[in-house]
Amino acid sequence: MKKIKKEDKILILSGNYKGTEGIIVKVFSKKNKAIIRGVNMVKRHTKPSPREPKGGIIEKEAPIHLSNLKKLN
């Protein structure tokens, strides 16, 4: 099996985004998950903080299990 790492181009094999290609932003090796840019977007409700002064609903990527990914050349 090829090692999957940051900035690799991948293909999603299963789930709602099946057949989608993307680039890996971050890999969580202990959890066997990765975050792909622009894929598996979820909405998070956040309180105002110094980082997000307005708070509100923010869209961000959620991790996908590595078994659902295939590395492309």
PDB file of N, CA, C and O in Angstrom, chain B, residues numbered from 101:
ATOM      1  N   MET B 101       0.838  -1.187   0.000  1.00  0.00           N
ATOM      2  CA  MET B 101       0.000   0.000   0.000  1.00  0.00           C
ATOM      3  C   MET B 101       0.877   1.241   0.000  1.00  0.00           C
ATOM      4  O   MET B 101       1.862   1.323   0.734  1.00  0.00           O
ATOM      5  N   LYS B 102       0.506   2.204  -0.830  1.00  0.00           N
ATOM      6  CA  LYS B 102       1.257   3.451  -0.887  1.00  0.00           C
ATOM      7  C   LYS B 102       0.896   4.321   0.304  1.00  0.00           C
ATOM      8  O   LYS B 102      -0.261   4.361   0.723  1.00  0.00           O
ATOM      9  N   LYS B 103       1.867   5.003   0.839  1.00  0.00           N
ATOM     10  CA  LYS B 103       1.631   5.919   1.948  1.00  0.00           C
ATOM     11  C   LYS B 103       0.925   7.165   1.436  1.00  0.00           C
ATOM     12  O   LYS B 103       1.302   7.725   0.407  1.00  0.00           O
ATOM     13  N   ILE B 104      -0.085   7.587   2.150  1.00  0.00           N
ATOM     14  CA  ILE B 104      -0.805   8.807   1.798  1.00  0.00           C
ATOM     15  C   ILE B 104      -0.283   9.924   2.686  1.00  0.00           C
ATOM     16  O   ILE B 104      -0.209   9.770   3.905  1.00  0.00           O
ATOM     17  N   LYS B 105       0.080  11.051   2.078  1.00  0.00           N
ATOM     18  CA  LYS B 105       0.615  12.160   2.851  1.00  0.00           C
ATOM     19  C   LYS B 105       0.046  13.484   2.344  1.00  0.00           C
ATOM     20  O   LYS B 105      -0.677  13.517   1.349  1.00  0.00           O
ATOM     21  N   LYS B 106       0.370  14.546   3.017  1.00  0.00           N
ATOM     22  CA  LYS B 106      -0.118  15.880   2.695  1.00  0.00           C
ATOM     23  C   LYS B 106       0.248  16.252   1.256  1.00  0.00           C
ATOM     24  O   LYS B 106       1.332  15.919   0.778  1.00  0.00           O
ATOM     25  N   GLU B 107      -0.668  16.947   0.569  1.00  0.00           N
ATOM     26  CA  GLU B 107      -0.508  17.428  -0.813  1.00  0.00           C
ATOM     27  C   GLU B 107      -0.605  16.329  -1.864  1.00  0.00           C
ATOM     28  O   GLU B 107      -0.367  16.606  -3.039  1.00  0.00           O
ATOM     29  N   ASP B 108      -0.946  15.084  -1.494  1.00  0.00           N
ATOM     30  CA  ASP B 108      -1.162  14.018  -2.476  1.00  0.00           C
ATOM     31  C   ASP B 108      -2.524  14.210  -3.133  1.00  0.00           C
ATOM     32  O   ASP B 108      -3.467  14.683  -2.498  1.00  0.00           O
ATOM     33  N   LYS B 109      -2.621  13.839  -4.405  1.00  0.00           N
ATOM     34  CA  LYS B 109      -3.899  13.863  -5.112  1.00  0.00           C
ATOM     35  C   LYS B 109      -4.563  12.503  -4.895  1.00  0.00           C
ATOM     36  O   LYS B 109      -3.937  11.462  -5.092  1.00  0.00           O
ATOM     37  N   ILE B 110      -5.841  12.520  -4.485  1.00  0.00           N
ATOM     38  CA  ILE B 110      -6.525  11.274  -4.154  1.00  0.00           C
ATOM     39  C   ILE B 110      -7.888  11.207  -4.843  1.00  0.00           C
ATOM     40  O   ILE B 110      -8.411  12.210  -5.329  1.00  0.00           O
ATOM     41  N   LEU B 111      -8.449   9.989  -4.869  1.00  0.00           N
ATOM     42  CA  LEU B 111      -9.788   9.719  -5.378  1.00  0.00           C
ATOM     43  C   LEU B 111     -10.585   9.107  -4.237  1.00  0.00           C
ATOM     44  O   LEU B 111     -10.095   8.213  -3.547  1.00  0.00           O
ATOM     45  N   ILE B 112     -11.812   9.582  -4.031  1.00  0.00           N
ATOM     46  CA  ILE B 112     -12.656   9.053  -2.968  1.00  0.00           C
ATOM     47  C   ILE B 112     -13.431   7.863  -3.522  1.00  0.00           C
ATOM     48  O   ILE B 112     -14.088   7.972  -4.558  1.00  0.00           O
ATOM     49  N   LEU B 113     -13.353   6.716  -2.824  1.00  0.00           N
ATOM     50  CA  LEU B 113     -13.909   5.461  -3.315  1.00  0.00           C
ATOM     51  C   LEU B 113     -15.330   5.185  -2.846  1.00  0.00           C
ATOM     52  O   LEU B 113     -16.061   4.458  -3.520  1.00  0.00           O
ATOM     53  N   SER B 114     -15.748   5.748  -1.699  1.00  0.00           N
ATOM     54  CA  SER B 114     -17.090   5.458  -1.203  1.00  0.00           C
ATOM     55  C   SER B 114     -17.637   6.640  -0.429  1.00  0.00           C
ATOM     56  O   SER B 114     -16.905   7.551  -0.044  1.00  0.00           O
ATOM     57  N   GLY B 115     -18.954   6.602  -0.210  1.00  0.00           N
ATOM     58  CA  GLY B 115     -19.612   7.668   0.534  1.00  0.00           C
ATOM     59  C   GLY B 115     -20.292   8.671  -0.383  1.00  0.00           C
ATOM     60  O   GLY B 115     -20.414   8.439  -1.585  1.00  0.00           O
ATOM     61  N   ASN B 116     -20.734   9.780   0.185  1.00  0.00           N
ATOM     62  CA  ASN B 116     -21.456  10.794  -0.577  1.00  0.00           C
ATOM     63  C   ASN B 116     -20.602  11.451  -1.651  1.00  0.00           C
ATOM     64  O   ASN B 116     -21.141  11.964  -2.632  1.00  0.00           O
ATOM     65  N   TYR B 117     -19.303  11.448  -1.491  1.00  0.00           N
ATOM     66  CA  TYR B 117     -18.404  12.114  -2.435  1.00  0.00           C
ATOM     67  C   TYR B 117     -17.670  11.118  -3.322  1.00  0.00           C
ATOM     68  O   TYR B 117     -16.586  11.417  -3.821  1.00  0.00           O
ATOM     69  N   LYS B 118     -18.253   9.932  -3.524  1.00  0.00           N
ATOM     70  CA  LYS B 118     -17.639   8.885  -4.339  1.00  0.00           C
ATOM     71  C   LYS B 118     -17.312   9.413  -5.732  1.00  0.00           C
ATOM     72  O   LYS B 118     -18.146  10.043  -6.382  1.00  0.00           O
ATOM     73  N   GLY B 119     -16.081   9.147  -6.183  1.00  0.00           N
ATOM     74  CA  GLY B 119     -15.646   9.573  -7.509  1.00  0.00           C
ATOM     75  C   GLY B 119     -15.032  10.965  -7.540  1.00  0.00           C
ATOM     76  O   GLY B 119     -14.559  11.407  -8.587  1.00  0.00           O
ATOM     77  N   THR B 120     -15.032  11.654  -6.420  1.00  0.00           N
ATOM     78  CA  THR B 120     -14.472  13.003  -6.360  1.00  0.00           C
ATOM     79  C   THR B 120     -12.965  12.935  -6.159  1.00  0.00           C
ATOM     80  O   THR B 120     -12.463  12.132  -5.373  1.00  0.00           O
ATOM     81  N   GLU B 121     -12.248  13.799  -6.889  1.00  0.00           N
ATOM     82  CA  GLU B 121     -10.806  13.908  -6.712  1.00  0.00           C
ATOM     83  C   GLU B 121     -10.514  15.135  -5.866  1.00  0.00           C
ATOM     84  O   GLU B 121     -11.238  16.129  -5.920  1.00  0.00           O
ATOM     85  N   GLY B 122      -9.444  15.055  -5.083  1.00  0.00           N
ATOM     86  CA  GLY B 122      -9.082  16.180  -4.237  1.00  0.00           C
ATOM     87  C   GLY B 122      -7.643  16.088  -3.783  1.00  0.00           C
ATOM     88  O   GLY B 122      -6.931  15.136  -4.102  1.00  0.00           O
ATOM     89  N   ILE B 123      -7.226  17.100  -3.029  1.00  0.00           N
ATOM     90  CA  ILE B 123      -5.867  17.169  -2.500  1.00  0.00           C
ATOM     91  C   ILE B 123      -5.941  17.137  -0.978  1.00  0.00           C
ATOM     92  O   ILE B 123      -6.782  17.804  -0.375  1.00  0.00           O
ATOM     93  N   ILE B 124      -5.062  16.363  -0.367  1.00  0.00           N
ATOM     94  CA  ILE B 124      -5.062  16.207   1.085  1.00  0.00           C
ATOM     95  C   ILE B 124      -4.483  17.448   1.746  1.00  0.00           C
ATOM     96  O   ILE B 124      -3.427  17.948   1.357  1.00  0.00           O
ATOM     97  N   VAL B 125      -5.205  17.935   2.762  1.00  0.00           N
ATOM     98  CA  VAL B 125      -4.765  19.092   3.538  1.00  0.00           C
ATOM     99  C   VAL B 125      -4.012  18.641   4.784  1.00  0.00           C
ATOM    100  O   VAL B 125      -2.984  19.220   5.137  1.00  0.00           O
ATOM    101  N   LYS B 126      -4.529  17.595   5.458  1.00  0.00           N
ATOM    102  CA  LYS B 126      -3.930  17.117   6.701  1.00  0.00           C
ATOM    103  C   LYS B 126      -4.240  15.637   6.879  1.00  0.00           C
ATOM    104  O   LYS B 126      -5.315  15.172   6.501  1.00  0.00           O
ATOM    105  N   VAL B 127      -3.292  14.899   7.457  1.00  0.00           N
ATOM    106  CA  VAL B 127      -3.476  13.467   7.720  1.00  0.00           C
ATOM    107  C   VAL B 127      -3.355  13.223   9.221  1.00  0.00           C
ATOM    108  O   VAL B 127      -2.423  13.701   9.867  1.00  0.00           O
ATOM    109  N   PHE B 128      -4.320  12.467   9.769  1.00  0.00           N
ATOM    110  CA  PHE B 128      -4.282  12.044  11.166  1.00  0.00           C
ATOM    111  C   PHE B 128      -3.911  10.565  11.172  1.00  0.00           C
ATOM    112  O   PHE B 128      -4.789   9.711  11.054  1.00  0.00           O
ATOM    113  N   SER B 129      -2.616  10.250  11.309  1.00  0.00           N
ATOM    114  CA  SER B 129      -2.162   8.872  11.160  1.00  0.00           C
ATOM    115  C   SER B 129      -2.652   7.954  12.280  1.00  0.00           C
ATOM    116  O   SER B 129      -2.916   6.778  12.028  1.00  0.00           O
ATOM    117  N   LYS B 130      -2.779   8.460  13.512  1.00  0.00           N
ATOM    118  CA  LYS B 130      -3.242   7.604  14.609  1.00  0.00           C
ATOM    119  C   LYS B 130      -4.715   7.253  14.472  1.00  0.00           C
ATOM    120  O   LYS B 130      -5.137   6.181  14.905  1.00  0.00           O
ATOM    121  N   LYS B 131      -5.504   8.144  13.873  1.00  0.00           N
ATOM    122  CA  LYS B 131      -6.933   7.897  13.686  1.00  0.00           C
ATOM    123  C   LYS B 131      -7.237   7.307  12.306  1.00  0.00           C
ATOM    124  O   LYS B 131      -8.384   6.956  12.029  1.00  0.00           O
ATOM    125  N   ASN B 132      -6.226   7.194  11.437  1.00  0.00           N
ATOM    126  CA  ASN B 132      -6.384   6.709  10.062  1.00  0.00           C
ATOM    127  C   ASN B 132      -7.404   7.538   9.288  1.00  0.00           C
ATOM    128  O   ASN B 132      -8.262   6.985   8.600  1.00  0.00           O
ATOM    129  N   LYS B 133      -7.314   8.857   9.396  1.00  0.00           N
ATOM    130  CA  LYS B 133      -8.228   9.748   8.697  1.00  0.00           C
ATOM    131  C   LYS B 133      -7.453  10.873   8.040  1.00  0.00           C
ATOM    132  O   LYS B 133      -6.317  11.164   8.414  1.00  0.00           O
ATOM    133  N   ALA B 134      -8.084  11.505   7.049  1.00  0.00           N
ATOM    134  CA  ALA B 134      -7.459  12.625   6.357  1.00  0.00           C
ATOM    135  C   ALA B 134      -8.521  13.664   6.014  1.00  0.00           C
ATOM    136  O   ALA B 134      -9.700  13.343   5.867  1.00  0.00           O
ATOM    137  N   ILE B 135      -8.082  14.910   5.890  1.00  0.00           N
ATOM    138  CA  ILE B 135      -8.959  16.002   5.476  1.00  0.00           C
ATOM    139  C   ILE B 135      -8.601  16.348   4.045  1.00  0.00           C
ATOM    140  O   ILE B 135      -7.434  16.569   3.722  1.00  0.00           O
ATOM    141  N   ILE B 136      -9.622  16.397   3.176  1.00  0.00           N
ATOM    142  CA  ILE B 136      -9.437  16.710   1.762  1.00  0.00           C
ATOM    143  C   ILE B 136     -10.034  18.077   1.481  1.00  0.00           C
ATOM    144  O   ILE B 136     -11.147  18.372   1.917  1.00  0.00           O
ATOM    145  N   ARG B 137      -9.297  18.919   0.750  1.00  0.00           N
ATOM    146  CA  ARG B 137      -9.718  20.287   0.468  1.00  0.00           C
ATOM    147  C   ARG B 137     -11.040  20.322  -0.290  1.00  0.00           C
ATOM    148  O   ARG B 137     -11.157  19.760  -1.379  1.00  0.00           O
ATOM    149  N   GLY B 138     -12.048  20.997   0.305  1.00  0.00           N
ATOM    150  CA  GLY B 138     -13.333  21.218  -0.351  1.00  0.00           C
ATOM    151  C   GLY B 138     -14.278  20.031  -0.384  1.00  0.00           C
ATOM    152  O   GLY B 138     -15.308  20.087  -1.056  1.00  0.00           O
ATOM    153  N   VAL B 139     -13.949  18.947   0.331  1.00  0.00           N
ATOM    154  CA  VAL B 139     -14.771  17.737   0.316  1.00  0.00           C
ATOM    155  C   VAL B 139     -15.251  17.436   1.735  1.00  0.00           C
ATOM    156  O   VAL B 139     -14.547  17.716   2.705  1.00  0.00           O
ATOM    157  N   ASN B 140     -16.455  16.861   1.853  1.00  0.00           N
ATOM    158  CA  ASN B 140     -17.052  16.475   3.133  1.00  0.00           C
ATOM    159  C   ASN B 140     -17.218  17.688   4.050  1.00  0.00           C
ATOM    160  O   ASN B 140     -16.800  17.672   5.208  1.00  0.00           O
ATOM    161  N   MET B 141     -17.835  18.731   3.510  1.00  0.00           N
ATOM    162  CA  MET B 141     -18.042  19.971   4.250  1.00  0.00           C
ATOM    163  C   MET B 141     -19.155  19.782   5.288  1.00  0.00           C
ATOM    164  O   MET B 141     -20.202  19.207   4.989  1.00  0.00           O
ATOM    165  N   VAL B 142     -18.915  20.273   6.512  1.00  0.00           N
ATOM    166  CA  VAL B 142     -19.898  20.240   7.586  1.00  0.00           C
ATOM    167  C   VAL B 142     -20.041  21.647   8.148  1.00  0.00           C
ATOM    168  O   VAL B 142     -19.143  22.478   8.008  1.00  0.00           O
ATOM    169  N   LYS B 143     -21.182  21.906   8.785  1.00  0.00           N
ATOM    170  CA  LYS B 143     -21.422  23.212   9.388  1.00  0.00           C
ATOM    171  C   LYS B 143     -21.229  23.114  10.889  1.00  0.00           C
ATOM    172  O   LYS B 143     -21.757  22.206  11.532  1.00  0.00           O
ATOM    173  N   ARG B 144     -20.472  24.050  11.450  1.00  0.00           N
ATOM    174  CA  ARG B 144     -20.210  24.091  12.880  1.00  0.00           C
ATOM    175  C   ARG B 144     -20.736  25.409  13.437  1.00  0.00           C
ATOM    176  O   ARG B 144     -20.473  26.478  12.885  1.00  0.00           O
ATOM    177  N   HIS B 145     -21.477  25.322  14.527  1.00  0.00           N
ATOM    178  CA  HIS B 145     -21.975  26.516  15.199  1.00  0.00           C
ATOM    179  C   HIS B 145     -20.927  26.934  16.220  1.00  0.00           C
ATOM    180  O   HIS B 145     -20.570  26.151  17.101  1.00  0.00           O
ATOM    181  N   THR B 146     -20.430  28.166  16.109  1.00  0.00           N
ATOM    182  CA  THR B 146     -19.361  28.614  16.991  1.00  0.00           C
ATOM    183  C   THR B 146     -19.760  29.869  17.755  1.00  0.00           C
ATOM    184  O   THR B 146     -20.505  30.712  17.256  1.00  0.00           O
ATOM    185  N   LYS B 147     -19.250  29.972  18.967  1.00  0.00           N
ATOM    186  CA  LYS B 147     -19.442  31.161  19.778  1.00  0.00           C
ATOM    187  C   LYS B 147     -18.437  32.227  19.338  1.00  0.00           C
ATOM    188  O   LYS B 147     -17.397  31.887  18.772  1.00  0.00           O
ATOM    189  N   PRO B 148     -18.720  33.492  19.581  1.00  0.00           N
ATOM    190  CA  PRO B 148     -17.718  34.525  19.299  1.00  0.00           C
ATOM    191  C   PRO B 148     -16.455  34.286  20.139  1.00  0.00           C
ATOM    192  O   PRO B 148     -16.537  33.942  21.318  1.00  0.00           O
ATOM    193  N   SER B 149     -15.308  34.473  19.521  1.00  0.00           N
ATOM    194  CA  SER B 149     -14.027  34.299  20.193  1.00  0.00           C
ATOM    195  C   SER B 149     -13.039  35.274  19.558  1.00  0.00           C
ATOM    196  O   SER B 149     -13.364  35.897  18.548  1.00  0.00           O
ATOM    197  N   PRO B 150     -11.849  35.422  20.121  1.00  0.00           N
ATOM    198  CA  PRO B 150     -10.861  36.311  19.494  1.00  0.00           C
ATOM    199  C   PRO B 150     -10.518  35.890  18.059  1.00  0.00           C
ATOM    200  O   PRO B 150     -10.225  36.730  17.208  1.00  0.00           O
ATOM    201  N   ARG B 151     -10.560  34.589  17.807  1.00  0.00           N
ATOM    202  CA  ARG B 151     -10.240  34.080  16.466  1.00  0.00           C
ATOM    203  C   ARG B 151     -11.389  34.339  15.485  1.00  0.00           C
ATOM    204  O   ARG B 151     -11.153  34.723  14.340  1.00  0.00           O
ATOM    205  N   GLU B 152     -12.621  34.130  15.932  1.00  0.00           N
ATOM    206  CA  GLU B 152     -13.835  34.371  15.142  1.00  0.00           C
ATOM    207  C   GLU B 152     -14.699  35.388  15.893  1.00  0.00           C
ATOM    208  O   GLU B 152     -15.576  34.985  16.657  1.00  0.00           O
ATOM    209  N   PRO B 153     -14.482  36.679  15.701  1.00  0.00           N
ATOM    210  CA  PRO B 153     -15.183  37.687  16.500  1.00  0.00           C
ATOM    211  C   PRO B 153     -16.704  37.650  16.377  1.00  0.00           C
ATOM    212  O   PRO B 153     -17.405  37.942  17.346  1.00  0.00           O
ATOM    213  N   LYS B 154     -17.224  37.296  15.204  1.00  0.00           N
ATOM    214  CA  LYS B 154     -18.671  37.269  15.031  1.00  0.00           C
ATOM    215  C   LYS B 154     -19.296  35.933  15.428  1.00  0.00           C
ATOM    216  O   LYS B 154     -20.477  35.885  15.774  1.00  0.00           O
ATOM    217  N   GLY B 155     -18.523  34.854  15.383  1.00  0.00           N
ATOM    218  CA  GLY B 155     -19.091  33.538  15.657  1.00  0.00           C
ATOM    219  C   GLY B 155     -20.036  33.139  14.541  1.00  0.00           C
ATOM    220  O   GLY B 155     -19.832  33.527  13.391  1.00  0.00           O
ATOM    221  N   GLY B 156     -21.078  32.362  14.865  1.00  0.00           N
ATOM    222  CA  GLY B 156     -22.073  31.972  13.868  1.00  0.00           C
ATOM    223  C   GLY B 156     -21.812  30.597  13.303  1.00  0.00           C
ATOM    224  O   GLY B 156     -21.149  29.769  13.926  1.00  0.00           O
ATOM    225  N   ILE B 157     -22.345  30.359  12.105  1.00  0.00           N
ATOM    226  CA  ILE B 157     -22.235  29.051  11.453  1.00  0.00           C
ATOM    227  C   ILE B 157     -21.069  29.091  10.470  1.00  0.00           C
ATOM    228  O   ILE B 157     -21.031  29.927   9.567  1.00  0.00           O
ATOM    229  N   ILE B 158     -20.124  28.180  10.658  1.00  0.00           N
ATOM    230  CA  ILE B 158     -18.922  28.122   9.826  1.00  0.00           C
ATOM    231  C   ILE B 158     -18.876  26.777   9.126  1.00  0.00           C
ATOM    232  O   ILE B 158     -19.122  25.743   9.746  1.00  0.00           O
ATOM    233  N   GLU B 159     -18.559  26.784   7.821  1.00  0.00           N
ATOM    234  CA  GLU B 159     -18.410  25.543   7.065  1.00  0.00           C
ATOM    235  C   GLU B 159     -16.941  25.156   7.031  1.00  0.00           C
ATOM    236  O   GLU B 159     -16.079  25.987   6.749  1.00  0.00           O
ATOM    237  N   LYS B 160     -16.656  23.876   7.323  1.00  0.00           N
ATOM    238  CA  LYS B 160     -15.280  23.387   7.262  1.00  0.00           C
ATOM    239  C   LYS B 160     -15.272  21.922   6.853  1.00  0.00           C
ATOM    240  O   LYS B 160     -16.302  21.249   6.874  1.00  0.00           O
ATOM    241  N   GLU B 161     -14.082  21.437   6.477  1.00  0.00           N
ATOM    242  CA  GLU B 161     -13.950  20.055   6.036  1.00  0.00           C
ATOM    243  C   GLU B 161     -13.891  19.111   7.232  1.00  0.00           C
ATOM    244  O   GLU B 161     -13.277  19.423   8.252  1.00  0.00           O
ATOM    245  N   ALA B 162     -14.533  17.956   7.096  1.00  0.00           N
ATOM    246  CA  ALA B 162     -14.473  16.910   8.112  1.00  0.00           C
ATOM    247  C   ALA B 162     -13.568  15.793   7.589  1.00  0.00           C
ATOM    248  O   ALA B 162     -13.443  15.618   6.377  1.00  0.00           O
ATOM    249  N   PRO B 163     -12.929  15.030   8.500  1.00  0.00           N
ATOM    250  CA  PRO B 163     -12.029  13.962   8.055  1.00  0.00           C
ATOM    251  C   PRO B 163     -12.767  12.777   7.425  1.00  0.00           C
ATOM    252  O   PRO B 163     -13.926  12.503   7.738  1.00  0.00           O
ATOM    253  N   ILE B 164     -12.060  12.085   6.531  1.00  0.00           N
ATOM    254  CA  ILE B 164     -12.551  10.882   5.865  1.00  0.00           C
ATOM    255  C   ILE B 164     -11.564   9.756   6.161  1.00  0.00           C
ATOM    256  O   ILE B 164     -10.354   9.984   6.181  1.00  0.00           O
ATOM    257  N   HIS B 165     -12.070   8.541   6.391  1.00  0.00           N
ATOM    258  CA  HIS B 165     -11.209   7.398   6.711  1.00  0.00           C
ATOM    259  C   HIS B 165     -10.318   7.052   5.518  1.00  0.00           C
ATOM    260  O   HIS B 165     -10.750   7.130   4.368  1.00  0.00           O
ATOM    261  N   LEU B 166      -9.073   6.671   5.800  1.00  0.00           N
ATOM    262  CA  LEU B 166      -8.101   6.383   4.738  1.00  0.00           C
ATOM    263  C   LEU B 166      -8.505   5.195   3.868  1.00  0.00           C
ATOM    264  O   LEU B 166      -8.080   5.106   2.716  1.00  0.00           O
ATOM    265  N   SER B 167      -9.322   4.277   4.403  1.00  0.00           N
ATOM    266  CA  SER B 167      -9.740   3.120   3.609  1.00  0.00           C
ATOM    267  C   SER B 167     -10.676   3.539   2.472  1.00  0.00           C
ATOM    268  O   SER B 167     -10.887   2.763   1.540  1.00  0.00           O
ATOM    269  N   ASN B 168     -11.234   4.735   2.528  1.00  0.00           N
ATOM    270  CA  ASN B 168     -12.117   5.228   1.481  1.00  0.00           C
ATOM    271  C   ASN B 168     -11.384   6.084   0.457  1.00  0.00           C
ATOM    272  O   ASN B 168     -12.021   6.705  -0.393  1.00  0.00           O
ATOM    273  N   LEU B 169     -10.051   6.126   0.525  1.00  0.00           N
ATOM    274  CA  LEU B 169      -9.264   6.959  -0.360  1.00  0.00           C
ATOM    275  C   LEU B 169      -8.312   6.103  -1.195  1.00  0.00           C
ATOM    276  O   LEU B 169      -7.846   5.051  -0.756  1.00  0.00           O
ATOM    277  N   LYS B 170      -8.035   6.582  -2.411  1.00  0.00           N
ATOM    278  CA  LYS B 170      -7.067   5.928  -3.288  1.00  0.00           C
ATOM    279  C   LYS B 170      -6.114   6.994  -3.819  1.00  0.00           C
ATOM    280  O   LYS B 170      -6.552   8.026  -4.327  1.00  0.00           O
ATOM    281  N   LYS B 171      -4.832   6.748  -3.702  1.00  0.00           N
ATOM    282  CA  LYS B 171      -3.829   7.704  -4.154  1.00  0.00           C
ATOM    283  C   LYS B 171      -3.724   7.674  -5.678  1.00  0.00           C
ATOM    284  O   LYS B 171      -3.638   6.604  -6.281  1.00  0.00           O
ATOM    285  N   LEU B 172      -3.732   8.864  -6.294  1.00  0.00           N
ATOM    286  CA  LEU B 172      -3.557   8.982  -7.741  1.00  0.00           C
ATOM    287  C   LEU B 172      -2.141   9.434  -8.025  1.00  0.00           C
ATOM    288  O   LEU B 172      -1.487  10.028  -7.168  1.00  0.00           O
ATOM    289  N   ASN B 173      -1.665   9.153  -9.232  1.00  0.00           N
ATOM    290  CA  ASN B 173      -0.289   9.538  -9.596  1.00  0.00           C
ATOM    291  C   ASN B 173      -0.184  10.993  -9.874  1.00  0.00           C
ATOM    292  O   ASN B 173       0.899  11.483 -10.193  1.00  0.00           O
TER     293      ASN B 173
END
